[in-house]
Amino acid sequence: MFTKYVLPLLAVAGVTFVVYTVVQARQTAPPSKPLITPPTRPPKIQTIAGSGLIEARRENIPIGVNIPGVVVEIFVKKGDHVKQDAPLFRIDDREQRAMLSVRQAELAAAKASLHKLEMAPRPEDVPPLEAAVETAKAKLADAEAKYLRSDKLFKREMIAPSDFDVDRYGYLAAKAAVDQAEADLKRMKAGSWKEDIEIARTSVQLAESQVESIKITLERLTVRALIAGEVLQLNVRLGQFAASAWREPMIVLGDIEKLHVRVDIDENDLPYFEKGADAIATLKGRPQVRFPLVFRYVEPYVIPKQSLTGTNSERVDTRVLQVVYELPDKPPVPLYVGEQMDVYLRAAAQPKGVSLETNLNLPRLPFEDDEPVSVSRDAPTEKQSR
């Protein structure tokens, strides 16, 4: 019974299973449905599309340091709204403050030297010089009396010539001493030389410049916000050495009262682009929410398309034109700086009778009328014929 009924039934069941399996395997699998509906172009209008990146109204401002050093104080946090000229963080300034004390001392010494020259002569310096003049005059009178006596005796040949010369030269020396004492007194009463005063004033100006330079350096050690905005990113920590050359900015600041979106238009779509064209944007992940855009400006320089993955193996051959649009003041959903968007722009209207797909009736070049030359593979070349 087993051989007569069971085995044939098992054989039929096996064949049926094989046929069913083969048929099912040859059928095309139904397409999978995405979890999120992909973005679509607006209906009933001809559009060109581009990838957009949300940025602050005045672009995202990366902030570094003017002078490298160790960060010792941070005044802001992520998401803080700062006013213009508000301090952000401060670099260690102990060395500059010590140098400022040295420069201020040099400035004080230079001012004292200038004041000394301007106030000359001192009242106490004149009487000693006047007394020196009187002393020199008294010595001159004594030397003159000796010289006159010696002169009379020398004419009578009553003294030796050497004695006469001693009295005569002593008289001349006393006379010169009087002239020197009077000149010293006159110079003292005249005060300082104007050129010496100018040199002292220049020294004061130099010292003041050095003090001002140190103060400016101290001011630059405190990094401040040049515009009012929000702290979008904070990459600085206490004790961190802030270098002049950095891979990432210490702080990213932006004015987010109005957001802009920077759209990259592929160079292949540039013939269809028109400045000021109407545009709408959709978010990644929520294509059903659309944002009307207001045209702002075009950066009239086509640049290589930026890589968004950051991998070294990526190669981008296309170039893009960047167009900036303004987003609505009150968007239906929250928007964040750096978020990507799909942007659709109305294509430029074509002039009547002209198609962008044709050559626009350009004049033909002379060689375009020549018939093409066909070369047979069997025909010998010039080198073979030789």
C-alpha positions as CSV (number, residue, x, y, z in Angstrom):
1,M,0.0,0.0,0.0
2,F,2.8,2.4,0.8
3,T,4.5,1.7,-2.5
4,K,1.2,1.9,-4.4
5,Y,-0.2,5.1,-2.9
6,V,2.2,7.0,-0.7
7,L,5.2,7.2,-2.9
8,P,3.3,8.5,-5.9
9,L,1.7,11.1,-3.7
10,L,5.0,12.2,-2.3
11,A,6.5,12.4,-5.9
12,V,3.6,14.5,-7.1
13,A,3.9,16.8,-4.0
14,G,7.6,17.2,-4.6
15,V,7.2,18.0,-8.3
16,T,4.5,20.5,-7.4
17,F,6.7,22.2,-4.8
18,V,9.6,22.5,-7.3
19,V,7.4,24.0,-10.0
20,Y,5.9,26.5,-7.5
21,T,9.4,27.5,-6.2
22,V,10.7,28.0,-9.7
23,V,7.7,30.1,-10.7
24,Q,8.0,32.2,-7.6
25,A,11.7,32.8,-8.1
26,R,11.2,34.0,-11.6
27,Q,8.7,36.6,-10.6
28,T,9.9,40.3,-10.3
29,A,9.9,41.5,-6.8
30,P,7.6,44.5,-6.2
31,P,9.5,47.9,-5.8
32,S,10.1,48.9,-2.2
33,K,8.4,52.0,-0.9
34,P,10.6,54.6,0.7
35,L,9.9,55.5,4.3
36,I,9.8,59.2,3.3
37,T,8.4,60.5,0.1
38,P,11.3,61.9,-2.0
39,P,11.1,65.6,-3.0
40,T,9.3,66.4,-6.3
41,R,9.4,69.4,-8.6
42,P,6.5,71.8,-8.3
43,P,3.7,70.9,-10.8
44,K,2.9,72.9,-14.0
45,I,6.1,74.9,-14.1
46,Q,9.5,74.3,-15.7
47,T,12.1,74.4,-13.0
48,I,15.8,73.8,-12.3
49,A,16.9,72.3,-9.1
50,G,19.9,72.9,-6.8
51,S,21.2,71.9,-3.4
52,G,20.9,74.6,-0.7
53,L,22.6,75.2,2.6
54,I,21.1,77.4,5.3
55,E,23.4,80.1,6.6
56,A,23.2,83.3,8.7
57,R,22.1,86.6,7.1
58,R,25.7,87.9,7.0
59,E,27.1,84.4,6.4
60,N,28.6,82.2,9.1
61,I,31.6,84.1,10.6
62,P,34.4,81.9,11.9
63,I,36.4,83.5,14.7
64,G,40.0,82.8,15.6
65,V,42.6,84.6,17.6
66,N,44.7,87.7,16.8
67,I,47.6,86.6,19.0
68,P,48.3,82.9,19.9
69,G,48.2,81.9,23.6
70,V,46.4,79.9,26.3
71,V,42.7,80.6,26.8
72,V,42.2,81.7,30.5
73,E,38.6,83.0,30.4
74,I,35.4,82.3,28.3
75,F,32.5,84.7,28.4
76,V,29.9,83.0,26.2
77,K,28.1,79.7,25.8
78,K,26.6,77.9,22.8
79,G,23.4,79.6,21.7
80,D,24.1,82.9,23.5
81,H,23.1,86.1,21.7
82,V,25.9,88.6,21.9
83,K,26.0,92.3,21.1
84,Q,28.5,94.0,18.9
85,D,31.9,94.4,20.6
86,A,30.9,91.9,23.4
87,P,33.9,89.9,24.7
88,L,34.0,86.2,23.7
89,F,37.1,84.8,25.3
90,R,40.5,86.0,26.6
91,I,44.1,84.9,26.1
92,D,46.7,84.8,29.0
93,D,48.0,88.4,29.2
94,R,50.5,88.3,32.1
95,E,53.6,88.8,30.0
96,Q,52.0,91.8,28.2
97,R,51.0,93.4,31.5
98,A,54.5,93.1,32.9
99,M,55.9,94.6,29.7
100,L,53.3,97.4,30.0
101,S,54.8,98.3,33.5
102,V,58.3,98.5,32.0
103,R,57.1,100.8,29.1
104,Q,55.2,103.0,31.5
105,A,58.4,103.4,33.7
106,E,60.4,104.3,30.5
107,L,57.7,106.9,29.6
108,A,57.9,108.5,33.0
109,A,61.7,108.7,32.8
110,A,61.4,110.3,29.3
111,K,58.9,112.9,30.6
112,A,61.1,113.7,33.5
113,S,64.1,114.4,31.3
114,L,62.0,116.6,29.0
115,H,60.7,118.5,32.0
116,K,64.2,119.0,33.3
117,L,65.3,120.5,30.0
118,E,62.3,122.8,29.7
119,M,62.6,124.1,33.2
120,A,66.3,125.0,32.9
121,P,68.0,126.9,34.3
122,R,67.4,126.1,37.9
123,P,67.4,129.1,40.2
124,E,70.1,127.4,42.4
125,D,72.5,127.0,39.4
126,V,72.9,130.7,38.6
127,P,74.5,132.1,41.8
128,P,77.5,129.7,41.7
129,L,78.3,130.7,38.2
130,E,78.0,134.4,39.0
131,A,80.4,133.9,41.9
132,A,82.8,132.1,39.5
133,V,82.7,135.2,37.2
134,E,83.6,137.5,40.1
135,T,86.4,135.2,41.2
136,A,87.8,135.2,37.7
137,K,87.6,139.0,37.4
138,A,89.5,139.3,40.8
139,K,92.2,137.0,39.6
140,L,92.4,138.9,36.3
141,A,92.9,142.2,38.2
142,D,95.7,140.6,40.3
143,A,97.4,139.2,37.2
144,E,97.0,142.5,35.4
145,A,98.8,144.4,38.2
146,K,101.6,141.8,38.2
147,Y,101.9,142.1,34.4
148,L,102.1,145.9,34.5
149,R,104.8,145.9,37.2
150,S,106.8,143.3,35.3
151,D,106.5,145.3,32.1
152,K,108.0,148.4,33.6
153,L,110.9,146.5,35.2
154,F,111.5,144.5,32.0
155,K,111.8,147.8,30.0
156,R,114.4,149.0,32.5
157,E,116.1,145.6,32.2
158,M,115.8,145.1,35.9
159,I,114.2,141.5,35.6
160,A,114.9,138.5,33.6
161,P,112.8,137.8,30.4
162,S,111.6,134.6,31.9
163,D,110.1,136.3,34.9
164,F,108.4,138.8,32.6
165,D,106.9,136.0,30.5
166,V,105.4,134.3,33.6
167,D,103.5,137.4,34.6
168,R,102.5,138.1,31.0
169,Y,101.1,134.6,30.3
170,G,99.4,134.6,33.8
171,Y,97.6,137.8,32.8
172,L,96.4,136.2,29.5
173,A,95.3,133.1,31.3
174,A,93.3,135.1,33.9
175,K,91.6,137.1,31.1
176,A,90.6,133.8,29.3
177,A,89.2,132.4,32.6
178,V,87.0,135.5,32.9
179,D,85.7,135.0,29.4
180,Q,85.0,131.3,30.1
181,A,83.1,132.1,33.4
182,E,81.0,134.7,31.7
183,A,80.2,132.3,28.8
184,D,79.2,129.6,31.3
185,L,76.9,132.0,33.1
186,K,75.3,133.2,29.8
187,R,74.7,129.6,28.6
188,M,73.1,128.7,32.0
189,K,70.8,131.7,31.8
190,A,69.9,130.9,28.2
191,G,68.4,127.6,29.2
192,S,68.4,124.2,27.4
193,W,69.3,123.9,23.7
194,K,66.2,123.6,21.6
195,E,67.6,120.6,19.7
196,D,68.1,118.8,23.1
197,I,64.5,119.6,23.9
198,E,63.3,118.2,20.5
199,I,65.3,115.0,21.1
200,A,63.7,114.7,24.6
201,R,60.2,115.2,23.1
202,T,60.9,112.6,20.5
203,S,61.9,110.2,23.3
204,V,58.6,110.9,25.1
205,Q,56.7,110.2,21.9
206,L,58.5,107.0,21.3
207,A,57.8,105.8,24.9
208,E,54.1,106.8,24.5
209,S,53.9,104.8,21.3
210,Q,55.4,101.7,23.0
211,V,52.9,102.0,25.8
212,E,50.0,102.4,23.4
213,S,51.3,99.4,21.4
214,I,51.3,97.2,24.6
215,K,47.8,98.4,25.4
216,I,46.5,97.5,21.9
217,T,48.1,94.1,22.3
218,L,46.3,93.6,25.6
219,E,43.1,94.7,24.0
220,R,43.6,92.2,21.1
221,L,44.1,89.4,23.6
222,T,40.4,89.7,24.4
223,V,38.5,88.4,21.3
224,R,35.3,90.3,20.7
225,A,32.3,90.0,18.5
226,L,32.5,92.4,15.5
227,I,28.7,92.0,14.9
228,A,25.7,91.2,16.9
229,G,24.6,87.6,16.5
230,E,24.3,84.2,18.0
231,V,27.0,81.8,19.0
232,L,26.4,78.9,16.6
233,Q,29.4,76.8,17.6
234,L,31.9,76.9,20.5
235,N,35.1,75.0,20.0
236,V,37.3,76.7,22.6
237,R,38.0,75.3,26.1
238,L,39.8,76.7,29.2
239,G,43.5,75.9,29.1
240,Q,43.5,75.3,25.4
241,F,46.3,76.8,23.3
242,A,44.7,78.9,20.7
243,A,46.9,79.0,17.6
244,S,46.8,81.5,14.7
245,A,46.4,78.7,12.2
246,W,43.5,76.4,13.1
247,R,41.7,73.5,11.5
248,E,38.3,74.6,12.9
249,P,37.2,78.0,14.1
250,M,37.2,78.8,17.9
251,I,33.7,80.2,17.6
252,V,31.2,80.5,14.8
253,L,29.0,83.5,15.0
254,G,26.0,84.4,12.9
255,D,23.1,86.8,12.7
256,I,20.1,84.4,12.6
257,E,17.3,87.0,12.8
258,K,16.9,86.3,9.1
259,L,18.2,83.1,7.6
260,H,19.5,82.7,4.1
261,V,19.9,79.7,1.9
262,R,22.9,79.4,-0.5
263,V,21.9,77.4,-3.6
264,D,24.4,75.6,-5.8
265,I,23.2,75.6,-9.4
266,D,25.0,73.1,-11.7
267,E,26.8,74.5,-14.6
268,N,24.6,72.4,-16.9
269,D,21.6,74.3,-15.7
270,L,23.1,77.8,-16.0
271,P,21.6,78.4,-19.5
272,Y,18.2,78.1,-17.9
273,F,19.0,80.3,-14.9
274,E,17.6,83.8,-14.6
275,K,18.6,86.3,-12.0
276,G,15.8,87.0,-9.5
277,A,13.8,83.8,-10.5
278,D,11.1,82.6,-8.2
279,A,12.1,79.8,-6.0
280,I,10.8,77.5,-3.3
281,A,12.7,75.1,-0.9
282,T,11.9,71.9,0.8
283,L,13.6,70.3,3.8
284,K,15.4,67.0,3.7
285,G,13.0,64.5,5.2
286,R,9.9,66.7,5.0
287,P,9.4,67.4,1.3
288,Q,5.7,68.2,1.8
289,V,6.7,71.4,3.7
290,R,7.7,74.2,1.2
291,F,9.3,77.5,1.9
292,P,8.9,80.5,-0.5
293,L,12.2,82.2,-1.1
294,V,13.1,85.8,-1.8
295,F,16.0,86.5,-4.1
296,R,18.9,88.4,-2.7
297,Y,22.1,88.2,-4.8
298,V,24.2,86.1,-7.1
299,E,27.9,85.5,-6.5
300,P,29.1,85.9,-10.1
301,Y,31.9,83.4,-9.9
302,V,31.5,79.7,-10.8
303,I,33.4,77.5,-8.4
304,P,34.0,73.8,-8.0
305,K,31.2,72.0,-6.3
306,Q,32.0,71.5,-2.6
307,S,32.3,68.0,-1.2
308,L,29.8,67.3,1.6
309,T,31.2,63.9,2.6
310,G,34.8,65.0,3.4
311,T,36.4,61.8,2.1
312,N,39.7,62.1,0.3
313,S,38.6,59.6,-2.4
314,E,35.8,61.8,-3.6
315,R,36.3,63.6,-6.9
316,V,33.9,66.4,-8.0
317,D,34.2,67.5,-11.6
318,T,31.2,69.8,-11.9
319,R,31.2,73.5,-11.1
320,V,28.3,75.5,-9.6
321,L,27.0,79.0,-9.4
322,Q,26.0,80.1,-5.9
323,V,22.8,82.1,-5.5
324,V,21.6,83.4,-2.2
325,Y,17.9,83.5,-1.2
326,E,16.2,84.7,2.0
327,L,13.9,82.4,3.9
328,P,10.6,83.5,5.5
329,D,10.7,85.3,8.9
330,K,8.4,82.8,10.5
331,P,9.0,79.3,9.0
332,P,6.3,76.6,9.7
333,V,9.0,74.3,11.1
334,P,12.2,75.2,13.0
335,L,15.3,75.8,10.8
336,Y,18.9,75.5,11.7
337,V,22.1,77.0,10.3
338,G,23.9,74.3,8.2
339,E,20.8,72.4,7.3
340,Q,20.4,71.2,3.7
341,M,17.5,72.0,1.5
342,D,16.3,71.1,-2.0
343,V,15.6,74.3,-3.9
344,Y,13.6,74.6,-7.1
345,L,13.9,77.7,-9.3
346,R,11.7,78.8,-12.2
347,A,13.6,78.2,-15.4
348,A,14.2,81.2,-17.7
349,A,11.7,81.8,-20.4
350,Q,13.0,81.1,-23.9
351,P,12.8,83.8,-26.6
352,K,10.3,83.3,-29.3
353,G,11.8,81.3,-32.2
354,V,14.9,80.4,-30.3
355,S,15.5,77.0,-28.6
356,L,18.2,76.5,-26.1
357,E,18.8,73.0,-27.5
358,T,19.9,74.4,-30.9
359,N,23.0,76.2,-32.0
360,L,21.2,79.6,-32.0
361,N,22.0,80.1,-35.7
362,L,25.7,80.5,-35.1
363,P,27.7,81.1,-38.3
364,R,29.3,78.0,-39.7
365,L,33.1,77.7,-39.8
366,P,34.9,77.1,-43.1
367,F,36.0,73.6,-42.3
368,E,32.5,72.5,-41.4
369,D,31.5,72.5,-45.1
370,D,34.3,70.0,-46.0
371,E,33.3,66.4,-46.6
372,P,34.5,63.9,-44.1
373,V,37.5,61.9,-45.2
374,S,37.2,58.1,-44.8
375,V,40.4,56.0,-44.3
376,S,40.4,52.4,-45.2
377,R,42.1,49.9,-43.0
378,D,43.5,48.1,-46.0
379,A,45.0,51.3,-47.5
380,P,48.8,51.3,-46.9
381,T,50.1,54.2,-44.8
382,E,52.9,56.4,-46.0
383,K,55.4,54.6,-43.9
384,Q,54.4,51.2,-45.3
385,S,54.5,52.4,-48.9
386,R,58.1,53.3,-48.4
